């Protein structure tokens, strides 16, 4: 037996030492100085061999002073993570740990099911949107042969589709308007309660009508909110507590984003960086589980190819680094202008509050229909525009005109109050601005062998970062959607500038501003 002298305080020390089989040889003095011995080991060796937190909380946390080892050396005690007083072992703690583990396992299992359901719904949504785009293009091509009547049919169809989408939102689920991501964030912050499951069909049908009619809106807003709605429904069926419901809601929302863009890692980063804005293990596990089933299910219907195809890009030289920083600064300034334009357009819409929301949406839909008649390639979500930009098919003049049109069309479309997101239109504007800047750099610096397509790729991430302030999500999203990683380093520099300038100018992230609109809408709903 080896004896060691330790100075301890408090009666709880005696109980703790006994629980860990440290035999008390003798005790005396005001501080209960005792001598303990254990089977051939010093107390310091016992501490070193027991690294579990509970042991240090109970034993390490009550020691004061140092060990007087058998060799006459002072061995300082390891301090615990916190300074909570020692407590006696409670058997209920073990039961609580077991309950937490069972709860985590249940959350993971439910997240797998929610992910699969979200992947299926999101994939069908994307297929129907693609069909709606083809149908709109075919209708416009047919209408060209019928002169004025054809024009009226195109304008009227777009107006009616937008009007019906806005009517569904007002009649059945007011929170289905717009992106839906601000609503999800407000629910996660416990600022408003989750919406009923009726939001999911409204978002599904309304999104197809609105985006299919030609509004410059993204598909990710509906898929994110539908994934969150499916998660909330599952949590209610299983009667989960509010905290577990919010975990599943975040996981379902991440699965929705991943399905919208075939970007699973971006879905995970989006949950942690934008939705919850912290690293929380339960949320991460649930999100990973949902993504692990959402993407395989979606790829069964959509295929596994990246959303955008881009030619091979060479790694940028060190001499071109300042150009990417400059692009990031320009993207940041454009992002500030876009955020202000979007919010100003919504404010103008609200000034006409006496007009029915359906009428306002119908007028916007009619405007989009007129644009579709003259330039059908400029309306809709914008994936085809982004693809043409990434392969450098457009001339500089056409590209500049298209950028200006899409800049205004995005804000106007969002003001319609129909289901539809912001991500896809942002990627269009980012690619166009980057391509324009790259073309200018190629003319100004011919010796640098500038590839405008590389600047278009970086511009997508930079403009997204400037508007949303989620740089990692933007970088990963663009890399996954294009299957290209050679531009990761230029993206870092560009996103740095695109995030810095808006913050210095005091411009709030767009979803923070839109969440305020969501909270006002909730107050109006409660007053009805």
N, C-alpha and C positions, 0 to 999 in steps of 0.2 A: 504493500500500500504506500502511496505517495501522498504526503500532506502538503497543503499550500495554505498560506494565510491570506485572507481577503478581508477588506474593510467594506462593509455594506451598511445600508441604511434601511430601516423599516422592517416591520414584521412580515411583510409579503415576501421578503428575501428568503426567509427560512422555508416558507412553503414552496417557493420556486426551486430552491436548491434540492429539496426533497423530491420534487416531481422529476427532476433530471438526475436522480440517483447520485447526488453528491453528499456523501455522508458527513454529518456535522460532528466534529470531534469535541470541540469546546467553544464556548462563547463567553465574552465578558466585555465590560465597558459600555459607555453610553451609546456608542455607535454599533454595538453588537459585533465587535470584532470576533470573527470565528475562524476556526481551522477546519478545513474540509479535506476530505480525501476521496479519491476514486480509484477504480481498479487499475493500478499501475500507471495512471496518467495524472499529470498536473491539471489543475482547473483550466489553465491556459490552453492545454492540449484539448481538453473537452470542448472549450469554446470554439477552437479552430476546427474541430471535427463536426460541429453542429452549426452549419451556416444558415439554418432556416430562420425566418424572420421572427417567428413566435418565441424561439429560444432566446434570441437577443433582446426581444422586448421584455421578457420575464426575468432573465438573469443578467444579460449584459447591461440592460437599462437601469439596474438597481445598484450596480457596483460603483463605488467611488474610490479613487486611489489606484494602486497598481498591484499586480501580482508580485509577491516575493518568491521567485522561483527557487528550485532546489539548488541552482548553480549560483545564487546570489545576485542574479541580474533582474532588473525591473522590466517587466513586460507590460506595456500600456494596454489597457482594456480597449477593445473595439467598441466605439460608440454606436448606438442604434441610429436608425434613420430618423426617428423622432424621439422626443423625451417624454413619452407617455408613462405614467406610473405603472408599475408592474401590477398585474391582476392575476388572480387565480384562474387556472384552466377551467373553462366552461364547456361542458359537453355539447351545449347547443351551438357553439361555434363550428364544430365539425359538421353538424347537421346543416347549418347555414351554408357552409362551403359546398356541401354536396348538392344542396338546392340550387345554388348559383351555377354549378356545373351542369346540372340537368336542364336548367333554364337556357344556358348557352347552347347546349346540344339541340334543344327544341327550336331555338331561334335559327340555328344553322340549317336544320331540316326544313323549316318553313321558308327560309330564304331561297333554298334550292327550288322549291315549288313555285315561289313567287317569281324567281328569275325565269324559269321555263315559261310561265304564263305570260310574263312581260315580253319575252323574246318572241313568242308566237304572235301576240297582239301587235307588237311593233313591226314585225316583218310583214304581216298582212296589211298593216297601215301603209307601209312603204310601197308595197306592190300596188295597192289601190291608188296611191298618189301618182305613181308612174303611169298607171292606166289613165288616170284623169288628165295628166299632162298630154298624153298621146291623143286623147279624145278632144281636148281643147285645140290642139294643133290641127287635127283633122277637120274640126268644125270651122276653123278660120280659113283653112285651105278651100273648103267647100264654099264658104261664104263669099270668097273673092269672085266667084262666078255669078253672084246674084246682086252685085252693085249695092245700092242703098239698102235694100232689104237684108242683104247679107250683113252689112255693117250694123243695122239695128238688131239683128238676131244675136250677133256676137256681144254687143254692148248690153243688151237686155239679159242674155244668159248669165254673163258675169255679175250683173247687178242683182239678179234674182238669187243666184247661188250665195253671194255674200250676204244678202238680206236674210235669207233663210238661216244661215249660220249664226248671224247676230240674234235672230229671233229665238233660236234654240238656246243660246247662252242666257238671254234675259228670262226666258220662260222656265227653264229647267235647272240651270246651274250657273249663276252669275260668275262664280270663281273660275269657270272654264275659259273666260276671255283671256286674250293675250298669251304670253309665253307659258305661264303656269309655274315656272321656276320661282318667281317671287312668292307665290302662294305656298309652295313647298317649303321654302326657307322660313316663312312666317310660322308655319305649323311646327317646324322643328324647333323654333325659338319659343314655342308655346304662347305666341302672341294671338293666334286665332285657332279655333278647333279644326280638325280635318273636315274636308267636304264629304258629303254623302257619296255612295258608290255611283249614283246617277251621273256624276261628273264624267265618268269614263266613256259611256256611249256618246255624250254630248261632245266631248273632246274628239272622239274618233270621227263621228259623222261631220261635225262642224269643221274639223281640220281638213277633211277631204274636200268639202265644199269650198272653203275659203282659199286654201292653197291651190286646189284644182282650178279655181276660177281665175287664177293668175296673180293673186296677192303675193308680194315679196316677203313671204314668211317662211320660217324654217320648220322642219318636221320634228326637231328634237324637243320643242316645247310641249307638244301633245304627248309624245312618247314618255317624256320624263314625268309629266303629271299623271298619265295613265298608269305608269308603273307604280307611282306613289299611291294612286287610288286602289289598285289591286292589292297592294300591301296593307293598306288601312282596312280594306274589306276582310282580308284574311285574319288580321289581328282582332277585328271585332267578332268574327265567327269563333275564334279560339279564346275570346275574352281575355286578351292579354292586357297587362297594365299599360299606362301611358308611356312609360320609358321604353318598354319593349316594342310598343307600337311605333314609336318614333325611330327606333333602330331599323325596323323592317321598312318603314317609309323611306328612309335614306337609301337603303339597299335597293328597293324597287325603283327609286328615281335614278340611281346610278345605272341599273340595268336598262332603263329606258333610254338614257343617253347613249350607252354603248350600242344598243340595237339600232338607234337612229343613224349612227355613223360607222357601224362595224368596227368599233374602237374600244375593246374591253378595258385596256389599261387606262385610257382616258376616262372611262366611266368610274373607275375606282378613284382616280385622282380628283375627279369632279366632286365626288361625295366628300372626300376629306378636305379638299382645299376650298371649295365654294359653299357646299351645303352646311356641313357641321363646323368647318374651319378649325379643326383640331384633330389630333390623332387619338382616336378612341378605339380600343381593341375590339369591343363588342360590335361597333359599327363596321370596322374593317373586316371582321370575320363574316358578318352577315353580307356585306357588299361583295366580298370575294365569292361567297357561296352563290349569290344571285347571278353574278357575272359568269360563273363557271357553267351555269345552265342556260342563261339567256342567249349567249353568243352561239353555242352549238345549235340550239333550236332555230335561231334566226338564220344561221348559215345553211341549214337544211332547205330553207325556202328562198334565200337570196343569193347563195353562193358565198365563197370565202375570198373573193378578189377585193383588193382595196377599192374604195369609192372613186378615187381619181388615179389616172395613169399619167405618169410624167417620165420624160426621157432621162437618160443617165446624166447626172450632174457631177462635175469634178469638185474636189474639196477646194474651198476658197483659199486664196493666198493671204498671207499676213497683210499685204499692202491694201487689200480690199476691206479689211476690218473697219476702218473709219466710215466706209460707205454704208455698211450695215447698221452702225450706230446712228448714222444720219437718217437712214430709212426708219429706224425705230422712233427717232424724234418726230419725224413727219407723221408717222402712224399715230403717235400719241396725240399730236395736235388735231389730226383728223378725227380721232376718237372723241376728243372733247367736243368738237363741232357736231359730231353725230349724236352724242348723248344730249346735247342741248337742243338740237333740232328735233329729236324724238320727243323729248319732254315738252317742247314748245308746241309741237303738233297735237299732242294729247291735250294740252291746255286749251288750244283753239277749239278742239272738238268739244271739250267740256263747256265752253262758252255758249254753245248751241244746245244746251241741255234741254231746252223746251221741245226740240225736235225729237221724235222717237228714235231710239238707237238703231232700229231697223232701217229707217230712212237715211240716217247718216251713213250707215254701212253700205246701203244700196247705192248712194251717190259715189262713194269711194270705189265700189265695185264697178260702176259704170265708167268711171275715169280710167280704171285699169283695163276695162274692156276696150276703150278707145285706143289706149296705148298698144294693146295686144293686136288690134287691127293693123296698125302701122308698123309695129316692131314686135312681132310675137316672140322673138328670141330673147327679149329683155324682161319678160314677165315670169312669174312663178318663183319657186324656191331658189333657183339659181345654180343648181349643180352643173348644168350644161354650160353656163357662162363661165363658171370656175374652171371646168375642164378645158374649154377653148382657150382660156387665158393661160393656163399652165403649160400648154403645148405651143404657145406663141402664135396662134392662128390669126388673131385680130391685129389690124394695123393700129398705129399709135393714135390716129385721129378718131377712129371708131371706138377704140378703148377709152379714150378720154370722155367722149360723149356718153358712152354706156355707164361709165363711173358716175357722172353727174346725175343721170337718170335714175340709176339704182340707189344713189344716196338719198334722193328725195322720195323715191318710191317705197323704200323700206320704212321710213317714218310714217308716210301716209297710210301704208298698209296696216301697220300696227295700230294706228288710231281707229281703225274700223271696229275694234273690240271683238273680233272673231278669234277662234283658237289659232295659234301659230306662234312660232318661236323666233329667236333672233340670231342663233348661231350661224345657220346657213347663209343668211344675207350678209353677215359680218365677214364670213370667209370669202364671199364674192368680192366685196369692197377691198378687203385686204390683198387678195390676189391681183386685182386690177391696179391698185395704187402701187404695189410692189413692182408689177410689170412695167408700169409707166416710169417709175424711178429707175429701174434697171436699164430700160431703153435709153434714158437720158444719160446714165453713167457710161453706157457703151459708146455713145457719141462723144462724151467729154473726156473719157479715159480709154482710148482704143488699145493702149499697150497692156491693160489689165485683163484682157480677154474676158470681159464681163458676160455672164449668162443671165439675161433678163428673167428667164424662168426660175432661176435660183432666188432672185429677189422677189418674184411673185410668191414663191413658197414661204420665204421668211416673212413677207408682208402679211400673209394670212395669220400667222401666229402673233405678229406684232400688233396688228389692228384689233384682233380679238382680245389681246392682253390690255390694250388701252381702254377698251370699252368695258370689259367685264372685270378686269384686275385679277385674273386667275392665270398667271403666266405658265405654270407647270401644266395645267389643263390644256392651254392653247398649244404649247409645244408638243406634248404627247399626242394630242388630237390630230394635229397636222401631220406628224410623223406617221401615225397609224393610217390615216386616210390616204396618204400618198405612198406609203411603203418606202419612204426615203429617210435616211438618217444622216446623210452627209452634211446637212445644213443645221445640225443641232447646235454647234458652236456659234454660228452667226445668229441663230434664233435667240440664244441667251443674251447676246449684246443688244439685239434689236428690242427684245421684250423688256430688257432693263430700262432702256430709254423710253419705250412706250408706256411703261408703268410709272416712271419717275415724273415725267412732265405733267400728266394729268393730276398727280397728287400735289405737285408744287403749285399748280393752278387752282387747287381747291375743288376739283371736279369729282363728284362722288361716283362710285361704280354704278353702272346702270341698274343692276338688280336691287341695290339699296334704295335707289330713287323709286323704282317701280314697286318695291315692297310697301312704301308709304302709300301708294295708290291702292294697293291691296287692302291695307288696314283701313283706309277711308271707305272702301267698298264694303268691308265687313261691318263697319259702323252703320252705313246706310241700310244694309240688309237687316240689321237688328232693330232699326227704327221703324221698319215697315210693319 
